[in-house]
Amino acid sequence: MSQARCKILFVTPGLRQGGAERQLLELMRRLPERFASVLCLFEAEEVHYQQYLPPGAPHHVLGTRHMSWRGLKRLAAVITSEQPTIVHSYRDRANFWTRMAIRLFGLQVPVLITSVRNRRIGLPNLLTEASFAKFTDRVLCNSVGVQSELISWARVPADKIEVIPNFVDLASFRPAKAGERQAARQRWGLGDSDRVLLLPGRISVQKHQLGLLWALHNLRRKGRLPPGARLLLAGRDRDPVYARVLRWLVRRWQLAEQVRLLGPVADVLSLYHAADVVVLPSLYEGMPNAAIEAHACGRPVLASHAANIDGLVRPGETGAEVPTADGRALAEALDQVLHAPAGDLEVMGEKARARVAAALDNRLLIERFTALYDSCVMGKGQPVAGPEIAHPRREETGMTGPARTEGGEEKLPAGLRQA
């Protein structure tokens, strides 16, 4: 068997702060040495997660935020010059334009894989996914919600799709050590007795900050908003008009003392340590990294059904779930969270940490990626790089349903809630 490394060309629009971007870099840095990763970006004006970047990455930058004919030719030239065994594109725009370049320029790519990271895929992808899927070896996603939309909306054959959940770095995202929680609260100007809610995510319609703001306003009108309630909104302005309306309502409803818009935050860990509960009222999601990271840091999560479609948050045990876009239900759940004993939240956080550690085993997840790459390469008659390794069978990864611990208790190694 050939000892040559299997070259994978990863293509993604950019590395702005976001969960999908970090997940791609997590994958690249965790792959075994027998894989050689090459990273191609559309543009590199804002590159976050420098600590995750492999040496020399990004290797190619097309120099275009909005794809142009010149950028498309550059992308085709990168694929031609690199001659990768696998082209793996990440996110809707990269999925669309990478396959467009391959078709337009007649490029020969042994294995082509795409990754869809969120629900509500873009219109160009929606209209072309069925035809593009015919020459795509596998369409990856991180959520059963995304899988369902790919099948029902984009008409992608079910046997083309594979669901692999997100990685979680349990060493980086961890509960606060002695003194860290108090230090984090001091850093963000929070009192020891404040009840702190955190929503980490870009300011956008998807994340539904307006719905959360309305729920707090509703509690205030009813006299149920404690004076020590604080909401931290951490993330860049994705939708400028939406962000302006949000800030106007903070002033209009006199919530400036309770609500703080922090913008992009590099040290997200300190926010998790400062918070009591992470709130995710999203209107749609793939598998939200914020929920995973919050649980890893020992924080319970209050999520909409759309943000918890994979069942990461277990209501009543590691957090709570409310119907999507139901303002009254969200207000009621916030009322309970804001008045819950601190000890109860701590117990939920401990269970949350244990659950996410069991459900998202990075070793099994990377084995699933390598098994996928190997099977696609061998299916095209290409040699598998490096020594043969034993890959887990599909049923061993937990994707066919919940496994059981020795005591018979449910344990979800990777699959979480099934569609």
C-alpha positions as CSV (number, residue, x, y, z in Angstrom):
1,M,0.0,0.0,0.0
2,S,1.2,3.5,-0.8
3,Q,2.8,5.5,2.0
4,A,2.1,8.8,0.3
5,R,-0.1,11.2,2.3
6,C,-3.6,11.8,1.1
7,K,-3.9,15.5,0.2
8,I,-7.2,17.2,1.1
9,L,-7.9,20.7,-0.2
10,F,-10.3,22.4,2.2
11,V,-12.2,25.4,0.6
12,T,-14.2,27.9,2.7
13,P,-15.2,31.6,2.3
14,G,-13.1,32.9,5.2
15,L,-12.1,32.6,8.9
16,R,-14.3,35.2,10.6
17,Q,-15.3,34.5,14.1
18,G,-17.9,31.7,13.9
19,G,-18.6,28.1,14.9
20,A,-18.4,26.6,11.4
21,E,-15.0,28.2,10.9
22,R,-13.5,26.9,14.1
23,Q,-15.0,23.4,13.4
24,L,-13.1,23.2,10.1
25,L,-9.9,24.1,11.8
26,E,-10.6,21.6,14.6
27,L,-10.9,18.9,11.9
28,M,-7.7,19.9,10.1
29,R,-5.6,19.9,13.3
30,R,-7.0,16.6,14.5
31,L,-6.6,14.6,11.3
32,P,-3.9,11.8,11.4
33,E,-0.5,12.6,9.9
34,R,-1.3,10.4,6.8
35,F,-3.5,13.3,5.6
36,A,-2.0,16.5,4.3
37,S,-4.4,19.5,4.7
38,V,-4.3,22.5,2.3
39,L,-6.5,25.4,3.1
40,C,-8.0,27.8,0.5
41,L,-10.0,30.9,1.5
42,F,-12.0,33.3,-0.6
43,E,-10.8,36.2,1.4
44,A,-8.6,36.7,4.5
45,E,-9.5,40.2,5.8
46,E,-10.5,38.9,9.2
47,V,-8.8,35.8,10.3
48,H,-9.7,34.6,13.7
49,Y,-8.6,31.4,15.6
50,Q,-4.9,31.9,14.8
51,Q,-4.1,29.3,17.5
52,Y,-6.0,26.7,15.5
53,L,-4.4,27.4,12.2
54,P,-1.9,24.7,11.0
55,P,1.6,25.8,10.0
56,G,1.6,27.7,6.7
57,A,-2.2,28.1,6.6
58,P,-4.1,29.5,4.8
59,H,-2.1,28.3,1.8
60,H,-4.3,30.0,-0.8
61,V,-6.4,33.2,-0.7
62,L,-8.5,34.0,-3.8
63,G,-8.8,37.7,-2.8
64,T,-12.6,38.0,-3.3
65,R,-15.3,38.2,-0.7
66,H,-18.0,38.0,-3.3
67,M,-17.1,35.5,-6.0
68,S,-16.2,36.9,-9.4
69,W,-15.2,35.3,-12.7
70,R,-11.6,36.1,-11.8
71,G,-11.9,34.5,-8.4
72,L,-13.6,31.4,-10.0
73,K,-10.6,31.0,-12.3
74,R,-8.2,31.4,-9.4
75,L,-10.1,28.7,-7.5
76,A,-9.9,26.4,-10.6
77,A,-6.2,27.1,-10.8
78,V,-5.7,26.2,-7.1
79,I,-7.4,22.9,-7.6
80,T,-5.4,22.2,-10.7
81,S,-2.1,23.0,-9.2
82,E,-2.6,21.2,-5.9
83,Q,-4.1,18.0,-7.5
84,P,-5.7,16.9,-4.3
85,T,-7.1,13.4,-3.7
86,I,-10.0,15.0,-1.9
87,V,-11.7,18.4,-2.3
88,H,-13.7,19.2,0.8
89,S,-15.7,22.5,0.8
90,Y,-17.2,24.1,3.9
91,R,-20.4,26.2,4.0
92,D,-22.9,27.1,1.3
93,R,-21.0,29.6,-0.7
94,A,-17.9,27.4,-0.9
95,N,-20.0,24.4,-1.7
96,F,-21.7,26.2,-4.6
97,W,-18.7,27.9,-6.2
98,T,-16.3,25.0,-5.7
99,R,-18.6,22.7,-7.6
100,M,-19.3,25.4,-10.2
101,A,-15.6,25.8,-10.9
102,I,-15.2,22.0,-11.2
103,R,-18.1,21.9,-13.8
104,L,-17.2,25.0,-15.7
105,F,-13.5,24.2,-16.2
106,G,-13.9,20.4,-16.5
107,L,-11.6,19.7,-13.5
108,Q,-10.9,16.1,-12.6
109,V,-11.2,15.6,-8.8
110,P,-11.0,12.0,-7.5
111,V,-13.2,12.7,-4.4
112,L,-15.5,15.7,-3.8
113,I,-17.1,16.3,-0.4
114,T,-19.2,19.2,0.8
115,S,-20.2,20.3,4.3
116,V,-23.5,22.1,5.1
117,R,-23.3,23.7,8.5
118,N,-26.6,25.4,9.0
119,R,-30.3,25.2,8.2
120,R,-32.0,27.5,5.7
121,I,-29.5,26.9,3.0
122,G,-29.0,29.7,0.4
123,L,-31.2,30.0,-2.7
124,P,-28.4,29.2,-5.2
125,N,-27.6,26.0,-3.3
126,L,-31.3,25.1,-2.9
127,L,-31.8,25.4,-6.7
128,T,-28.6,23.5,-7.7
129,E,-28.0,21.0,-4.8
130,A,-29.9,18.1,-6.4
131,S,-27.9,18.3,-9.7
132,F,-24.6,19.1,-8.0
133,A,-25.1,16.1,-5.6
134,K,-24.9,13.8,-8.6
135,F,-21.2,14.3,-8.9
136,T,-20.6,14.9,-5.1
137,D,-19.3,11.9,-3.3
138,R,-20.7,12.9,0.1
139,V,-22.7,15.8,1.6
140,L,-21.8,16.2,5.3
141,C,-23.8,18.0,7.9
142,N,-23.6,18.3,11.7
143,S,-27.3,18.1,12.5
144,V,-30.4,16.0,11.8
145,G,-32.2,19.3,11.2
146,V,-29.8,20.1,8.3
147,Q,-30.1,16.5,7.1
148,S,-33.9,16.7,6.9
149,E,-33.8,20.0,4.9
150,L,-31.2,18.6,2.5
151,I,-33.5,15.7,1.8
152,S,-36.9,17.5,1.8
153,W,-36.0,20.9,0.4
154,A,-32.8,20.4,-1.7
155,R,-33.8,16.9,-2.9
156,V,-30.4,15.4,-2.0
157,P,-30.5,11.6,-2.0
158,A,-30.5,10.3,1.6
159,D,-27.6,7.9,0.9
160,K,-25.4,10.8,-0.1
161,I,-25.7,12.5,3.3
162,E,-23.8,11.8,6.5
163,V,-24.3,13.4,9.9
164,I,-21.2,13.9,12.0
165,P,-21.6,16.1,15.1
166,N,-19.3,18.9,16.1
167,F,-16.0,18.6,18.0
168,V,-15.6,20.0,21.4
169,D,-12.3,20.9,23.0
170,L,-12.9,19.8,26.6
171,A,-9.5,21.1,27.7
172,S,-10.1,24.6,26.4
173,F,-13.8,24.8,27.3
174,R,-13.9,23.8,31.0
175,P,-15.6,24.8,34.3
176,A,-14.0,27.7,36.1
177,K,-11.2,26.9,38.6
178,A,-11.0,28.5,42.0
179,G,-11.1,32.3,41.6
180,E,-11.7,32.3,37.9
181,R,-15.4,32.9,38.1
182,Q,-15.0,35.9,40.3
183,A,-12.2,37.2,38.1
184,A,-14.4,36.8,35.0
185,R,-17.2,38.7,36.7
186,Q,-14.9,41.5,37.6
187,R,-13.6,41.7,34.1
188,W,-17.1,42.2,32.7
189,G,-18.2,44.5,35.4
190,L,-20.6,42.1,37.0
191,G,-21.6,41.7,40.7
192,D,-21.2,38.5,42.7
193,S,-25.0,38.4,43.2
194,D,-26.0,39.2,39.6
195,R,-27.9,36.6,37.7
196,V,-26.1,36.6,34.3
197,L,-27.5,35.4,31.0
198,L,-25.2,35.0,28.0
199,L,-26.1,34.8,24.3
200,P,-22.9,34.2,22.3
201,G,-23.6,34.7,18.6
202,R,-23.7,37.2,15.8
203,I,-26.4,39.9,16.0
204,S,-28.8,38.6,13.4
205,V,-32.4,37.5,12.7
206,Q,-31.3,33.9,13.1
207,K,-30.1,34.2,16.7
208,H,-33.4,36.0,17.6
209,Q,-32.0,38.6,20.1
210,L,-35.1,40.7,19.6
211,G,-37.3,37.8,20.9
212,L,-35.0,37.6,24.0
213,L,-35.2,41.3,24.5
214,W,-39.0,41.3,24.3
215,A,-39.1,38.5,26.9
216,L,-37.1,40.6,29.3
217,H,-39.3,43.6,28.6
218,N,-42.3,41.4,29.3
219,L,-40.9,40.3,32.6
220,R,-40.2,43.9,33.6
221,R,-43.8,44.9,32.9
222,K,-45.0,42.2,35.2
223,G,-42.5,43.1,37.9
224,R,-40.7,39.8,37.5
225,L,-37.3,41.1,36.3
226,P,-34.8,41.0,39.2
227,P,-32.6,44.1,39.6
228,G,-29.5,42.0,39.3
229,A,-30.5,40.4,36.0
230,R,-27.9,40.9,33.3
231,L,-27.9,39.9,29.7
232,L,-24.6,39.7,27.7
233,L,-24.8,39.7,23.9
234,A,-21.5,38.8,22.5
235,G,-21.0,38.8,18.7
236,R,-20.5,40.9,15.7
237,D,-23.3,42.7,13.9
238,R,-24.2,40.3,11.1
239,D,-27.4,42.2,10.1
240,P,-26.8,46.0,10.4
241,V,-30.5,47.0,10.3
242,Y,-31.4,44.3,12.8
243,A,-28.6,45.5,15.1
244,R,-29.8,49.1,15.0
245,V,-33.3,48.0,15.9
246,L,-32.0,46.0,18.7
247,R,-30.0,48.9,20.2
248,W,-33.0,51.2,19.7
249,L,-35.3,48.8,21.6
250,V,-32.8,48.5,24.5
251,R,-33.1,52.3,24.9
252,R,-36.8,52.4,24.2
253,W,-37.6,49.7,26.8
254,Q,-35.1,51.2,29.3
255,L,-33.0,48.0,29.5
256,A,-29.6,49.5,29.1
257,E,-28.7,48.6,32.7
258,Q,-29.6,44.9,32.1
259,V,-28.5,44.4,28.5
260,R,-24.9,44.8,27.3
261,L,-23.8,44.4,23.7
262,L,-20.2,43.4,23.8
263,G,-19.4,43.0,20.1
264,P,-16.9,40.3,19.0
265,V,-15.2,38.7,22.1
266,A,-12.0,36.8,21.6
267,D,-11.9,35.3,25.2
268,V,-15.3,33.6,25.1
269,L,-14.2,31.3,28.0
270,S,-14.3,34.2,30.4
271,L,-17.9,34.9,29.4
272,Y,-18.9,31.3,30.0
273,H,-17.2,31.5,33.4
274,A,-19.0,34.7,34.2
275,A,-22.5,33.5,33.2
276,D,-25.1,31.5,35.1
277,V,-27.1,30.4,32.1
278,V,-26.5,30.5,28.3
279,V,-29.6,31.4,26.3
280,L,-30.1,30.3,22.7
281,P,-33.5,31.4,21.3
282,S,-32.5,30.9,17.7
283,L,-35.0,30.6,14.9
284,Y,-32.9,28.0,13.1
285,E,-29.6,26.3,13.7
286,G,-27.4,23.4,12.7
287,M,-25.7,22.1,15.8
288,P,-24.9,25.2,17.8
289,N,-21.4,25.4,19.2
290,A,-22.5,27.8,21.9
291,A,-24.6,25.0,23.5
292,I,-21.8,22.5,23.3
293,E,-19.2,25.0,24.7
294,A,-21.6,26.2,27.5
295,H,-22.2,22.6,28.6
296,A,-18.5,21.8,28.5
297,C,-17.9,24.8,30.8
298,G,-20.5,23.5,33.2
299,R,-23.3,25.9,32.3
300,P,-27.0,25.0,31.7
301,V,-28.6,26.1,28.5
302,L,-32.0,27.5,27.8
303,A,-32.7,26.8,24.1
304,S,-35.4,27.0,21.5
305,H,-36.5,23.8,19.9
306,A,-34.7,25.0,16.7
307,A,-31.4,25.3,18.7
308,N,-31.9,21.9,20.3
309,I,-33.2,19.9,17.4
310,D,-30.4,17.4,18.0
311,G,-31.3,17.0,21.7
312,L,-28.0,18.1,23.2
313,V,-29.8,20.0,26.0
314,R,-31.9,17.6,28.2
315,P,-34.8,19.7,29.6
316,G,-35.0,19.6,33.3
317,E,-31.6,18.0,33.6
318,T,-29.0,20.1,31.8
319,G,-31.2,23.1,30.9
320,A,-34.6,23.9,29.3
321,E,-36.2,23.9,25.9
322,V,-39.0,26.2,24.7
323,P,-41.0,26.3,21.4
324,T,-39.2,28.3,18.7
325,A,-40.3,31.9,18.4
326,D,-42.8,31.6,21.3
327,G,-42.1,34.8,23.3
328,R,-44.4,34.0,26.2
329,A,-42.8,30.5,26.7
330,L,-39.4,32.1,26.6
331,A,-40.4,34.7,29.1
332,E,-41.8,32.0,31.5
333,A,-38.6,30.0,31.1
334,L,-36.5,33.1,31.8
335,D,-38.6,33.8,34.9
336,Q,-37.7,30.4,36.2
337,V,-34.0,30.7,35.4
338,L,-33.7,34.2,36.9
339,H,-35.3,33.1,40.2
340,A,-33.8,29.6,40.4
341,P,-31.5,28.8,43.4
342,A,-27.8,29.1,42.3
343,G,-27.2,25.6,43.6
344,D,-29.8,24.1,41.2
345,L,-28.1,25.8,38.3
346,E,-24.7,24.4,39.4
347,V,-26.1,20.9,39.6
348,M,-27.5,21.2,36.1
349,G,-24.2,22.5,34.9
350,E,-22.3,19.5,36.3
351,K,-24.7,17.2,34.5
352,A,-24.3,19.2,31.3
353,R,-20.5,18.8,31.4
354,A,-20.8,15.1,31.9
355,R,-23.4,14.7,29.1
356,V,-21.4,16.6,26.4
357,A,-18.2,14.7,27.3
358,A,-20.0,11.4,26.8
359,A,-22.0,12.5,23.7
360,L,-19.2,14.1,21.7
361,D,-16.2,11.9,21.8
362,N,-13.5,13.6,19.7
363,R,-11.7,10.4,19.1
364,L,-14.7,8.6,17.6
365,L,-15.6,11.7,15.6
366,I,-12.2,11.9,13.9
367,E,-12.3,8.2,13.3
368,R,-15.6,8.8,11.5
369,F,-14.1,11.4,9.3
370,T,-11.1,9.3,8.4
371,A,-13.3,6.3,7.7
372,L,-15.4,8.5,5.4
373,Y,-12.4,9.8,3.6
374,D,-10.9,6.3,3.2
375,S,-14.2,4.8,1.9
376,C,-14.7,7.6,-0.6
377,V,-11.1,7.3,-1.9
378,M,-11.2,3.5,-2.1
379,G,-14.6,3.7,-3.9
380,K,-12.9,5.7,-6.6
381,G,-10.1,3.1,-7.0
382,Q,-7.5,5.3,-5.3
383,P,-5.0,3.9,-2.8
384,V,-5.5,4.8,0.9
385,A,-2.6,6.7,2.3
386,G,-0.5,5.3,5.1
387,P,-0.9,2.0,7.0
388,E,-4.2,0.3,7.3
389,I,-6.2,1.2,10.4
390,A,-9.3,-0.3,11.9
391,H,-12.2,2.0,11.6
392,P,-15.3,1.7,13.8
393,R,-18.4,0.2,12.3
394,R,-21.3,2.7,11.8
395,E,-23.3,1.2,14.7
396,E,-20.3,1.6,17.0
397,T,-20.3,5.4,16.6
398,G,-23.8,5.8,18.1
399,M,-25.4,7.1,14.9
400,T,-28.0,4.3,14.7
401,G,-29.5,5.1,18.1
402,P,-28.6,5.5,21.8
403,A,-26.1,3.1,23.3
404,R,-26.3,2.0,26.9
405,T,-23.9,2.3,29.8
406,E,-23.2,-0.8,32.0
407,G,-26.0,0.3,34.3
408,G,-28.5,0.5,31.5
409,E,-28.6,4.3,31.5
410,E,-28.9,6.1,28.2
411,K,-25.7,7.4,26.7
412,L,-25.4,9.1,23.4
413,P,-21.8,8.7,22.1
414,A,-22.3,10.8,18.9
415,G,-25.8,10.6,17.5
416,L,-27.7,12.6,20.1
417,R,-31.4,13.0,19.1
418,Q,-32.3,11.1,15.9
419,A,-34.6,12.5,13.2
